[in-house]
Amino acid sequence: MDLLADSGQPLPAGLADLDILSPYGTLFRYEDLPAEVELDREALFKLVRSLHQFVETGHS
């Protein structure tokens, strides 16, 4: 996200929390989710959809 901002292509404000997905793409990819992790699947899906739209169209 910092590299995008440094290159003049910052993410829209609606994607500011995108880094919350990092554990899902790394640690949890290879290990089971800890029992205490509660997922708001609808919110996470909305965030991923917004990112996809931004990448595909350049707009949020």
CORVENZI-V232916 format. One record per backbone hydrogen bond with DSSP energy under -1.0 kcal/mol. NH is the residue of the N-H (numbers start at 1). CO is the residue of the C=O. E is the energy in kcal/mol with one decimal. If there is no record, write none. Layout:
NH | CO | E
NH | CO | E
//
This chain:
5 | 1 | -2.1
6 | 2 | -2.8
7 | 3 | -1.5
8 | 5 | -1.5
9 | 4 | -2.8
15 | 12 | -2.3
16 | 13 | -1.8
18 | 15 | -1.8
20 | 17 | -2.2
21 | 18 | -2.1
22 | 19 | -1.3
25 | 21 | -1.2
26 | 22 | -1.0
28 | 23 | -2.8
30 | 27 | -1.1
31 | 27 | -1.2
37 | 34 | -1.8
41 | 39 | -1.1
44 | 40 | -2.6
45 | 41 | -2.6
46 | 42 | -2.1
47 | 43 | -2.1
48 | 44 | -2.4
49 | 45 | -2.7
50 | 46 | -2.3
51 | 47 | -2.2
52 | 48 | -2.7
53 | 49 | -2.6
54 | 50 | -2.4
55 | 51 | -2.7
56 | 52 | -2.7
57 | 53 | -2.6
58 | 54 | -2.4
//
